[in-house]
Amino acid sequence: MRVGFFVTCLVDLMRPSIGFAAIRLLEAGGAEVFVPPTQTCCGQPAYNSGDRADAKALAAKLVGEFEECDWLVTPSGSCGGMIRTHYSDLFRDDPAMLRRAEALSTRTRELADFLVNELHLERVPGRYECTVTYHDSCAGLREMGIKTQPRALLAKVAGLTLTEMADCETCCGFGGTFAVKFGEISARLADNKCQHIVNSGADAVVLGDLGCMLNIEGRLRRRGDHKTRVLHVAEILAGDAA
Amino acid sequence: MQVASMHFKERAHVKLHDALLQSNLKKMQGKFVAKRRASLIELDDVEGTRDAAKEIRDRALENLDVWLELFERNATARGATVLFAETPADINALVLEIAARHRVRKIIKSKSMVSEESSLDHAIEAAGLQVVETDLGEYILQLNDYEPPSHIIGPALHKSKEEVADIFARRHGTPRRTEINELCLEARQMLRQHYLTADMGISGGNFFVAESGSVVLVTNEGNATLTTTLPKVHVAISGLEKIVPTLEDVATLMRLLPRSATGQSISNYVDILTGPKGEGEFHGAEHMYFIIVDSGRTAVLASEVREALRCIRCGACMNHCPVYQNIGGHSYGWVYPGPIGSILTPMYVGLEKAADLPSASTLCNQCGVVCPVRIPLPDLQRKLREKTFEQHLRPWSERAGLRVWAWFAQRPVLYAVASKVGVRVLRWWGGKGGLIHSLPFGGGWTDERDMPAPTGRTFRELYRGHAQSPAPSERPRRAA
């Protein structure tokens, strides 16, 4: 099983360790991981900003890079959602590209979902003697159906206790370029999220999208909270968090 | 209503720092959400009902002209007069014409958001007539010098009962009462005299039923029933998209509307009004008029956001929107706030006057998930973002930043070089703590947040070194 791993631009730039943790998990599940070296971005920032031409160019580039793989797996519900649910809209006027994009879309999976539902991962190497709470990122939850998968995986981590925060499905306020265009509103939403995290009593908030991670961590630190950790689910599962 | 949507950001800033409003919004938050959820469970097949509702609305919009003609024929046959308003000004002109014809001096109104589009109350007063709002929320706002509504089903939701107590005491000249029951009773006593002395009642219209020529009104206070039946003239004003083919269709939509709106299985009152009072009938207005409003709606019908016209105005999208919940309805600057407003406002008043609204959402899709008629609100917002991009309605810096980034992202070699430099600079910028406290051109982010700094090398550089060694499956397991 040849799995094309889409690192995502944010993991590539900001926190490469998440990418390596994800690859270790995929390999532990028996996948042969291929990382197309020319990959950059799925085109979502352009798409959501109304720049359809650039979004299309980047999407076409990504399709070409991954279509030979059996699966495309990515440690982000947001980028996965872009490929799986929006590429068909981008290529609605281009039948040839549409066919290729849809063929890839159906084989696109978010990491936690893939580990649970395709690789049926039984054991995870990670060990984490802490209480964590899980934030459901919007695109993962509402575009990719990611809800039980990361929780099922976290349940396999030795020593870990999962506690649910209030409003775990409410947006953290990131929203891509929204976070910069409407920084003040975005920060307020992030602040509400931080309050729920703190109220949950968890030592760490775990999630599956780096955009939300940067937003939540950035707000937590500005609030003066240097204690609550912000971790990608792959980091915990792979044992990078301990 | 005067459009203030171009000042969205400034207005949101003010609202975010309005402590009283924030406390009022917090109290309201979650109530709608929980009630909606609990009442939807009563339905045997929620998703099937939503599919049916969407299909009904699409069927109506698909042949809107046919249904409108049928409605006009049936309503006319029952003795009502059907008028069409192309612009907001036409609404006001038609109302004043009808008022003049029947020598009207006092008008009472039940809630009509469409009449807010044309500032009908102001036009009525400017013509020297008296107008009294009878929906409790609208009544409060009218007393408070025509404060604009902040929510489509609860116009005064942003007000606390203490604020209402102040307004009543000041405007009624009565002792200040703070119990909700007492306040309601006071409003009722004040309004009762107006019901009995008004010459004309204006209502909105939740649905226009084509097969019967009826208007359906969904309310909770009973004021619409009094408004439409006591005065000698009744005028129902609503958008042309509110047409529904049959009464059976209304029954389906009614399974979703009150549940999605207030979490009620059914609203306290549902009025179905067909024609004026007939020969020998005891109740009803002697003259009945319909004003069916275009005012930008046919343009929406012909556009790529036409699905927005399926809207049945339940307000669930705003009740569930994290942005709306934090900034309130006034920030949006026109009649329709929240996710549906971010589509309708630019379409009705002009994208250039509301260019921020389609972008003022995180695209979290909580609205799309709860919409009873399955309007894909984030997709529609994105379509309008494409228009703002095409029409250069966003700041040049935003556009330039996007283009530069996209240019690099399409050139992997240059992108690799640029990103290598970028992450190193940012790492240095973040210092020992690994946190960036301020960023040039990134103030939107760093004014109230830190930016966790990158770790200094990109995944792709690290992976290249890693992959030149053994084949992936034989690779040693190591952390980055």
Contacts between the chains, C-beta under 8 A, distances in Angstrom:
chain1	res1	chain2	res2	distance
A	7	B	459	5.0
A	7	B	460	7.3
A	7	B	463	8.0
A	9	B	409	7.3
A	11	B	459	6.0
A	12	B	419	7.1
A	12	B	458	5.2
A	12	B	459	4.2
A	12	B	460	5.7
A	13	B	419	5.7
A	13	B	422	7.0
A	13	B	423	5.5
A	13	B	454	5.6
A	13	B	458	5.9
A	13	B	459	7.9
A	14	B	423	7.7
A	14	B	452	7.1
A	14	B	454	4.7
A	14	B	455	7.5
A	15	B	454	7.3
A	15	B	455	6.4
A	16	B	455	6.5
A	16	B	457	6.7
A	16	B	458	6.4
A	16	B	459	3.6
A	16	B	462	5.3
A	16	B	463	7.8
A	16	B	480	5.3
A	17	B	455	7.2
A	17	B	479	6.7
A	17	B	480	4.2
A	19	B	459	4.4
A	19	B	463	7.3
A	19	B	480	7.4
A	20	B	459	7.6
A	20	B	462	7.4
A	20	B	463	7.8
A	20	B	466	7.9
A	20	B	478	7.7
A	20	B	479	6.4
A	20	B	480	4.0
A	21	B	479	7.5
A	21	B	480	7.8
A	24	B	477	5.6
A	27	B	472	7.3
A	27	B	473	7.0
A	27	B	475	7.6
A	27	B	477	7.6
A	32	B	472	6.2
A	32	B	473	5.7
A	33	B	472	5.3
A	34	B	472	7.1
A	35	B	463	5.8
A	35	B	467	7.1
A	37	B	412	7.6
A	37	B	460	6.9
A	37	B	464	7.2
A	38	B	412	4.0
A	39	B	412	7.6
A	39	B	460	8.0
A	40	B	408	7.8
A	40	B	409	4.3
A	40	B	410	7.6
A	40	B	412	6.0
A	40	B	415	5.2
A	41	B	409	4.6
A	43	B	409	8.0
A	45	B	402	6.9
A	45	B	405	7.1
A	46	B	402	6.2
A	46	B	406	5.3
A	47	B	382	7.2
A	48	B	363	6.2
A	48	B	382	6.3
A	48	B	385	6.9
A	49	B	359	7.9
A	49	B	385	6.3
A	49	B	389	6.5
A	49	B	394	7.7
A	49	B	398	7.4
A	49	B	402	5.5
A	50	B	382	7.1
A	50	B	384	7.9
A	50	B	385	3.5
A	50	B	386	4.1
A	50	B	387	7.1
A	50	B	388	5.8
A	50	B	389	3.3
A	50	B	390	7.3
A	50	B	394	7.7
A	51	B	386	8.0
A	51	B	389	5.4
A	51	B	399	8.0
A	51	B	402	5.5
A	51	B	403	7.4
A	51	B	406	6.8
A	52	B	386	5.5
A	52	B	389	7.7
A	54	B	402	7.2
A	54	B	403	7.1
A	54	B	406	3.7
A	54	B	410	7.6
A	57	B	406	7.3
A	57	B	410	5.4
A	58	B	406	6.7
A	58	B	409	5.8
A	58	B	410	6.4
A	61	B	410	6.4
A	89	B	379	7.5
A	138	B	362	6.9
A	138	B	363	7.5
A	138	B	364	3.9
A	138	B	365	6.2
A	138	B	366	7.5
A	139	B	365	7.8
A	142	B	364	7.4
A	142	B	365	4.6
A	142	B	366	7.5
A	142	B	368	7.6
A	142	B	369	5.8
A	143	B	365	7.2
A	169	B	366	7.9
A	170	B	322	5.6
A	170	B	366	7.5
A	171	B	322	4.7
A	171	B	362	4.9
A	171	B	364	3.7
A	171	B	366	6.9
A	173	B	322	7.0
A	173	B	362	6.2
A	174	B	362	6.6
A	175	B	361	7.1
A	175	B	362	2.9
A	175	B	363	6.1
A	175	B	364	7.0
A	176	B	362	7.9
A	176	B	363	7.6
A	177	B	398	7.6
A	177	B	402	7.8
A	178	B	359	7.1
A	178	B	360	7.8
A	178	B	361	7.1
A	178	B	362	5.1
A	178	B	363	7.6
A	179	B	444	7.0
A	179	B	445	5.9
A	180	B	442	6.5
A	180	B	444	3.8
A	180	B	445	5.3
A	181	B	359	6.0
A	181	B	398	6.9
A	181	B	444	6.2
A	182	B	9	6.9
A	182	B	12	7.4
A	182	B	359	7.5
A	182	B	360	5.9
A	182	B	444	7.3
A	183	B	443	7.0
A	183	B	444	3.2
A	183	B	445	5.8
A	183	B	447	5.7
A	183	B	448	6.7
A	183	B	449	7.7
A	184	B	9	7.8
A	184	B	12	7.0
A	184	B	13	5.9
A	184	B	16	6.2
A	184	B	444	8.0
A	184	B	447	7.1
A	184	B	448	6.7
A	185	B	12	5.7
A	185	B	16	7.0
A	185	B	323	6.0
A	185	B	326	6.6
A	185	B	327	6.1
A	185	B	360	7.4
A	186	B	362	7.5
A	186	B	444	7.7
A	187	B	447	7.3
A	187	B	448	3.7
A	187	B	449	5.4
A	188	B	16	5.8
A	188	B	326	5.2
A	189	B	322	5.4
A	189	B	323	7.3
A	189	B	326	6.4
A	189	B	362	7.4
A	190	B	449	6.6
A	191	B	448	7.8
A	192	B	322	7.8
A	192	B	326	7.4
A	213	B	452	7.9
A	214	B	451	6.7
A	214	B	452	5.7
A	215	B	449	7.0
A	217	B	450	7.8
A	217	B	452	5.0
A	218	B	435	7.9
A	218	B	445	7.2
A	218	B	449	3.7
A	218	B	450	4.6
A	218	B	451	5.5
A	218	B	452	6.2
A	219	B	448	7.3
A	219	B	449	4.9
A	219	B	450	7.9
A	221	B	435	5.5
A	221	B	449	8.0
A	221	B	450	4.5
A	221	B	452	7.5
A	222	B	448	6.4
A	222	B	449	5.2
A	222	B	450	5.0
A	238	B	479	7.9
A	240	B	479	5.8
